[in-house]
Amino acid sequence: MPKPDNSPLPGKPASLRTRDRILATSLALFNADGVAKVSASRIAAELGMSQGNLHYHFRRKEEIVDRLVRRYEQEAGPVLAGPTSELASVDDLWLFLHLGFEKIFEYRFIYREIDYLTTEFPSLGARMRELTAQGIETLKRLCTQLAAAGCLRASEEEIAVLALQMILTATCWFTFARLLPETEDTGPGRAAYQVLSLLVPFLADNERTYVEYLRRKYRA
C-alpha cells in the first residue's frame, strides 16, 4: 500500500493534521484487510510513526474505529436524507443512489464487518439501524413521488419492498461479493448495477430506457 502524504495541511493545527492522517490510513487498511486483522502497530508503521505517538492521539484501535464510524454517520446522514424537492424523473433518484453508493464504498468496512463491529461495539448496532431506517424511508418517499409523477408503476406495498431490497443490496454487496466466482465483477459499479436493476420492472417505458443506459455505464 502506498504511504500516505504526510505533508502539512494548511489551516489546521499539527495535532489535527496528524489525527486526520491516522484516520485516513486506518480507513484504507480497514477497507483492504478488515478491522480485526489491522493492529495499532501496523497503523503506526504505515504512517512511519511510533506507537507512542499513535497512542497520544488514539489510546486504542477501538477509538479509531469509533471515530471513523461517527464520521461516516455525519457524512452519510445528509445523503440519506435525500433531496428536499419533489422528484419528477428517475434521474433525480439516480443522483441520490449514486451519492449513497460512493459513501458506502468509501466506508465499506462497516457493512462488510457489521456482525463483528456490532459485537465489539454494542452501541453501534442501534446507530446503524437508525441510519438504515432513514435510508429505507427516504427511498420509499422518493419512489412514491416518482409513482405520483407517472415514472414508476408500483403500489404502496411494492414500493416498501423495493426500498428495502435496494438498501439491502447496496449495504450487503461487499459481503455477498465474496461468495461470487473470482471472475465476476464485484466492485461498486456492479453494486450500482444490481440496485438499478431492481427498479427496471416498475419503470415507465421512457424511464426504463434511461435506467438501462445508466446500468450499461456502470458495467462498462
C-alpha positions, -999 to 999 in steps of 0.1 A, spaced: 0 0 0 14 34 -9 25 56 20 1 84 28 10 120 21 23 134 54 28 169 42 13 196 64 -23 206 57 -28 244 57 -52 259 82 -52 230 107 -32 226 139 -5 199 137 -24 177 162 -55 177 140 -35 171 108 -19 140 125 -53 127 136 -66 131 101 -37 112 87 -42 84 112 -79 82 103 -73 82 66 -46 55 68 -67 34 92 -97 36 68 -77 24 39 -63 -5 59 -97 -15 74 -113 -14 39 -85 -36 25 -79 -61 52 -106 -58 79 -106 -43 114 -97 -75 132 -65 -80 110 -52 -45 114 -34 -37 146 -25 -4 160 12 -12 154 5 -17 118 -13 16 115 17 33 132 41 15 108 21 26 77 23 62 89 60 60 98 54 70 134 60 54 168 32 35 186 36 60 214 28 89 190 -2 70 177 -14 63 213 -11 100 221 -39 107 196 -59 75 199 -53 54 230 -68 22 214 -76 10 180 -112 9 191 -112 47 194 -101 49 157 -129 26 147 -155 46 167 -143 79 152 -145 65 116 -180 52 122 -191 86 136 -175 103 107 -195 80 84 -227 88 102 -221 125 99 -213 123 62 -240 97 53 -268 113 72 -273 143 48 -270 120 18 -296 95 32 -320 124 40 -324 128 2 -334 158 -18 -359 182 -3 -377 190 -37 -402 167 -53 -388 142 -77 -400 144 -113 -377 119 -130 -356 88 -123 -325 110 -130 -331 126 -96 -334 93 -79 -302 81 -96 -283 110 -82 -294 101 -46 -284 65 -52 -251 74 -67 -241 96 -38 -251 67 -15 -230 42 -34 -200 65 -31 -203 69 6 -209 32 13 -179 23 -8 -157 49 10 -166 32 44 -173 -3 31 -155 -20 61 -185 -10 82 -210 -30 62 -186 -58 54 -179 -64 91 -212 -53 106 -215 -85 127 -181 -81 142 -184 -44 148 -218 -46 165 -204 -74 188 -174 -53 197 -193 -20 198 -228 -28 211 -240 9 207 -231 7 170 -260 -16 163 -287 9 173 -269 37 154 -266 17 122 -302 5 124 -313 41 127 -292 51 97 -305 22 77 -341 30 86 -335 65 74 -323 53 40 -353 30 36 -378 57 45 -361 82 21 -363 57 -7 -399 50 0 -406 87 -1 -387 92 -34 -403 62 -51 -437 74 -40 -430 108 -56 -419 91 -88 -451 70 -88 -472 102 -85 -453 117 -114 -460 86 -136 -424 75 -137 -429 44 -115 -457 19 -116 -459 4 -82 -483 1 -53 -475 13 -18 -467 -23 -7 -444 -28 -38 -426 4 -31 -420 -6 5 -405 -39 -6 -385 -22 -34 -370 3 -10 -359 -24 14 -344 -45 -13 -324 -16 -27 -309 -7 6 -302 -44 13 -284 -48 -20 -264 -16 -16 -253 -22 20 -247 -60 18 -230 -62 -15 -194 -62 -3 -201 -92 20 -221 -111 -7 -195 -104 -33 -170 -126 -15 -192 -156 -25 -191 -149 -62 -166 -165 -86 -133 -147 -88 -140 -139 -124 -171 -119 -115 -170 -81 -113 -176 -73 -76 -168 -36 -75 -190 -7 -66 -202 -3 -102 -216 -38 -101 -234 -30 -68 -249 1 -85 -259 -20 -115 -277 -45 -93 -296 -18 -74 -307 -1 -106 -319 -35 -119 -344 -37 -91 -361 -6 -104 -365 -17 -140 -397 -38 -138 -415 -9 -122 -405 19 -146 -425 36 -173 -411 29 -208 -391 62 -213 -377 60 -177 -367 23 -183 -347 33 -214 -328 58 -194 -321 34 -165 -309 7 -190 -284 33 -203 -272 40 -167 -268 3 -160 -246 -1 -190 -225 28 -179 -219 11 -146 -208 -21 -162 -186 -5 -189 
